[in-house]
Amino acid sequence: MPVNTSSDQLTQSFSLAFDTIPRVDEVVTDVLAMDLLYSSPQFLRRLLDLAGEPGEASIIAMRRSVFDTSLGETDIELVVRSERGRHAILIENKIRAPLMDRQFERYQMRGTEGIAKGKWDRVSIILMSPKAYFEALDRNHAQHINANLTYEAIVAFLADHPEQAFKRHVFLSAIADFKKGYQRLPDAPMMAFYEQYWSLASSEFPQLRMPRPGVVGKDGSWIYFSPLYGGGAKVRLIHKFKGIGCELGIATYRAQELAEAIEPLLDEDMVMRVTKSAAYVNLKAPPLKHLLPFGDIRDDAKVGLVQLERLRTFALRDEVRKVILAVI
């Protein structure tokens, strides 16, 4: 039976009362945005304008949840070709989830790495989010973002396309969801992994003083340990178990000065990372696939804990401690 898709019917469908969506996950708006980029030349044009791509361009690749390097995950990786070459547009999608440390700086690092490897010729970093989410970012994050593709702008675009009424409803629901505020929802597989990791750390590496985990969401990827040196959390161990490795993190606005002083003291396989507000001493460790039975990844988790113990011992050396305490 033929489907009636007359303009009158589409206009009427725009005012349909869709079911309430109390919570919209980023993966949903990821997929809807990718569909719009592929199917709507007008929507693609809007994104290209935001990204500073003035001429005609065609999509040559589009992927979601890209985790090709140890520098973290890209929500949407769009690569277009124009007369100026290949342009990567890396999109981070946020509704209510809090930012991870150096999240947009690591987007820039992934983009630069892609240029160095010949994957593309230039890169733009886009935050897709409710407008208020972007406006609330501090400068340390915002400086790494080229443009904000707001949910409100997407809703306005879809208002001219009655056939996209449901997509518009989802983005409106996401804006309302953001206004309710972020609430971390427990994720059973992630919490089971954290609990078993904590059990291993507590029994075999008690000196690391890992706090027992509380509520962990499905976006968990960093395991924090109790601060070193006492006091606040300016110096602490972190296991970034999805690929970055194990780090000694030092919060300081004198990070470059610290790096120059501490680099001569590093072990051969230690790497220094510097941002505007922190310095990190990194040791590689195997990524942990938390959805596997813990017995299958226990040995890799233990390798990470051994690396964390090395970093702890390093931080407690008198000459290292003196350098760190001078800048925090």
C-alpha positions in Angstrom: 0.0 0.0 0.0 1.5 3.4 -1.0 2.5 5.7 1.8 0.9 9.2 1.8 3.8 11.7 2.0 1.9 14.8 0.9 3.1 18.2 2.1 -0.2 18.6 4.0 0.4 15.3 5.9 4.0 16.2 6.7 2.9 19.6 8.0 0.3 18.0 10.2 2.8 15.4 11.5 5.1 18.3 12.7 2.5 19.0 15.4 2.1 15.4 16.5 2.5 14.8 20.3 5.5 12.5 20.5 6.2 10.5 23.7 8.1 12.3 26.4 11.8 11.4 26.4 13.0 12.0 29.9 16.7 11.2 29.1 18.5 11.5 25.8 21.9 9.8 25.6 24.6 11.3 23.4 24.8 8.3 21.2 21.2 9.1 20.0 22.1 12.6 18.9 25.4 11.4 17.5 23.5 9.1 15.1 20.8 11.7 14.3 23.5 14.3 13.5 25.4 11.8 11.3 22.2 11.0 9.4 21.5 14.7 8.8 25.1 15.3 7.6 24.8 12.4 5.1 21.2 13.1 3.9 20.9 16.9 4.0 23.3 19.0 1.9 21.9 22.1 3.6 22.8 20.8 7.1 26.2 19.7 5.9 26.7 23.2 4.5 25.9 24.7 7.9 28.5 22.6 9.6 31.1 23.4 6.9 30.5 27.1 7.4 31.1 26.7 11.1 34.3 24.8 10.4 35.6 27.5 8.1 35.3 25.4 4.9 33.9 28.0 2.4 33.8 26.1 -0.9 32.2 23.0 -2.2 33.2 19.9 -0.3 32.1 16.2 -0.4 32.2 13.7 2.4 34.9 11.0 2.0 34.6 9.5 5.5 32.4 9.6 8.6 32.8 7.5 11.7 31.4 7.5 15.2 33.2 6.7 18.5 36.7 6.7 17.0 39.4 5.4 19.3 42.4 5.0 17.0 45.1 6.5 19.3 46.0 6.7 22.9 44.9 10.4 22.9 41.2 9.5 23.5 37.9 9.1 21.7 36.3 11.3 19.0 32.5 11.2 19.0 32.1 12.0 15.3 35.0 12.1 12.8 33.9 13.7 9.5 36.4 14.1 6.7 35.5 16.1 3.6 37.4 16.9 0.4 37.5 20.2 -1.3 39.8 22.0 -3.7 41.8 22.9 -0.6 42.4 19.3 0.3 41.1 17.0 3.1 39.5 18.7 6.1 38.8 16.7 9.2 36.0 18.0 11.4 36.2 16.3 14.8 32.9 16.7 16.8 32.5 16.2 20.5 28.9 15.8 21.5 27.8 16.8 25.0 24.3 17.0 26.6 25.0 16.9 30.3 28.1 14.8 30.9 31.0 16.5 32.6 34.2 17.2 30.8 37.2 15.0 31.1 40.6 16.4 31.8 42.2 18.1 28.7 39.3 16.7 26.6 39.4 19.4 23.9 43.1 19.8 24.0 43.3 16.0 23.2 41.0 16.6 20.3 43.5 19.1 19.0 46.3 16.7 19.6 44.4 14.0 17.6 43.8 16.4 14.8 47.5 17.4 14.7 48.5 13.8 14.8 46.2 13.1 11.8 47.9 15.8 9.8 51.3 14.4 10.7 50.3 10.9 9.5 48.8 12.2 6.2 45.2 11.4 7.1 44.0 14.9 6.4 45.4 18.4 5.6 43.7 20.5 8.2 41.4 20.1 11.2 38.6 21.8 13.0 37.2 21.0 16.5 33.5 21.4 16.9 31.4 21.1 20.1 27.9 20.0 19.5 25.9 20.8 22.6 23.1 22.9 24.1 24.2 26.5 23.8 24.4 27.0 27.6 26.8 24.0 27.9 29.3 25.8 25.6 28.8 29.2 27.3 29.6 27.6 30.7 33.0 26.3 29.6 36.1 27.9 31.1 38.8 29.3 28.9 41.1 26.3 29.3 38.6 24.2 27.5 37.0 26.7 25.2 40.3 27.8 23.6 40.6 24.5 21.9 37.2 24.6 20.2 36.8 26.2 16.8 33.0 26.5 16.9 29.8 25.4 18.7 27.1 23.6 16.8 24.3 24.3 19.2 21.3 22.0 19.7 19.2 25.1 19.4 20.6 25.8 15.9 19.8 22.3 14.9 16.2 22.6 16.2 15.8 25.9 14.3 17.1 24.2 11.1 14.8 21.2 11.5 11.8 23.6 12.0 11.9 24.2 8.2 11.7 20.5 7.5 8.4 19.0 8.7 9.6 15.5 7.6 12.3 15.8 10.4 9.7 16.4 13.2 10.9 13.5 15.3 14.6 14.4 15.1 13.5 17.9 16.2 11.6 16.4 19.1 14.7 14.5 20.2 17.0 17.5 20.1 14.4 19.6 22.0 14.2 16.8 24.6 18.0 16.8 24.9 17.9 20.5 25.6 15.3 20.0 28.3 17.4 17.1 29.7 20.4 19.4 29.9 18.5 22.0 31.8 17.6 19.4 34.5 21.3 19.0 35.1 23.8 16.1 35.0 23.0 13.1 37.1 25.5 10.2 37.0 23.6 7.0 36.5 25.2 3.8 37.7 26.3 1.4 34.9 26.4 -2.2 36.2 29.2 -3.5 34.0 31.4 -0.5 34.7 30.8 -0.6 38.4 31.5 -4.4 38.5 34.9 -3.7 36.8 35.8 -0.8 39.2 34.9 -3.0 42.2 37.1 -5.9 41.0 39.9 -3.5 40.1 39.6 -1.9 43.6 39.7 -5.4 45.2 43.0 -6.2 43.3 44.5 -2.9 44.1 43.6 -3.1 47.8 44.9 -6.6 48.3 48.1 -6.4 46.3 48.9 -2.7 46.2 47.5 -1.2 49.4 50.2 1.5 49.4 48.5 3.1 46.4 45.5 3.8 48.7 42.7 3.5 46.1 39.4 4.7 47.5 36.5 2.3 47.2 34.5 3.3 44.1 31.1 4.8 44.5 28.6 5.3 41.6 30.3 4.9 38.3 28.6 5.7 35.0 29.1 4.1 31.6 31.5 6.9 30.7 34.0 5.9 33.3 37.6 5.7 32.0 39.8 7.2 34.7 40.6 5.6 38.1 41.7 8.1 40.7 43.9 7.3 43.7 44.2 9.2 47.0 46.3 12.4 46.8 50.0 12.2 47.4 51.8 14.5 49.8 48.6 15.0 51.9 46.3 18.0 51.7 44.4 18.7 48.5 44.3 16.7 45.3 47.0 18.6 43.4 49.3 15.6 43.1 47.7 12.2 42.5 47.9 9.0 40.5 45.4 8.3 37.7 44.9 5.1 35.7 43.4 6.2 32.4 42.6 2.6 31.5 41.1 3.0 28.0 44.4 3.7 26.3 46.3 6.7 27.7 48.0 4.7 30.5 49.1 5.5 34.0 49.9 9.1 35.1 51.2 11.1 37.9 49.1 14.3 37.7 50.3 17.6 39.1 47.9 20.5 39.0 49.9 23.7 38.5 49.8 26.8 36.3 53.6 26.5 36.2 53.5 23.3 34.3 56.1 24.1 31.7 58.5 25.2 34.4 57.9 22.0 36.3 58.4 19.9 33.2 61.8 21.5 32.5 62.9 20.8 36.1 61.6 17.3 36.3 62.5 15.9 32.9 66.2 15.2 33.8 64.9 13.0 36.7 62.5 10.8 34.6 63.2 7.1 34.1 63.9 6.3 30.4 60.3 5.1 29.7 58.6 8.0 31.4 57.0 10.7 29.2 56.1 14.2 30.3 52.8 15.8 29.2 52.1 19.5 29.8 48.9 21.6 29.6 48.2 25.2 30.8 47.0 24.0 34.2 48.7 20.6 34.8 51.7 18.4 34.1 51.6 14.7 33.8 54.3 12.0 34.0 53.0 9.1 31.9 53.9 5.4 31.8 52.3 3.2 29.2 50.0 0.3 30.3 47.8 -2.1 28.4 44.2 -0.8 27.7 41.6 -2.6 29.8 38.4 -3.8 28.1 36.1 -3.6 31.1 33.3 -5.6 29.5 35.4 -8.7 29.5 35.5 -11.0 32.5 37.9 -9.5 35.0 39.9 -12.7 35.1 40.7 -12.2 31.4 42.2 -8.7 32.0 43.5 -9.2 35.5 47.1 -9.5 34.4 46.9 -6.3 32.3 45.3 -4.5 35.3 48.2 -5.7 37.4 50.7 -4.3 34.9 48.9 -0.9 35.3 49.1 -1.1 39.1 52.8 -1.9 38.9 53.3 1.2 36.7 51.3 3.3 39.2 53.6 2.0 42.0 56.6 3.1 40.0 55.1 6.6 39.6 54.3 6.7 43.3 57.9 5.8 44.2 59.1 8.3 41.7 57.0 11.1 43.2 58.3 10.3 46.7 62.0 10.7 45.8 63.3 13.6 47.7 64.6 15.5 44.6 61.3 15.0 42.7 59.1 15.9 45.7 61.2 19.1 46.2 60.7 20.1 42.5 56.9 19.5 42.6 56.3 21.2 45.9 58.0 24.3 44.6 55.4 24.9 41.9 52.0 23.9 43.5 
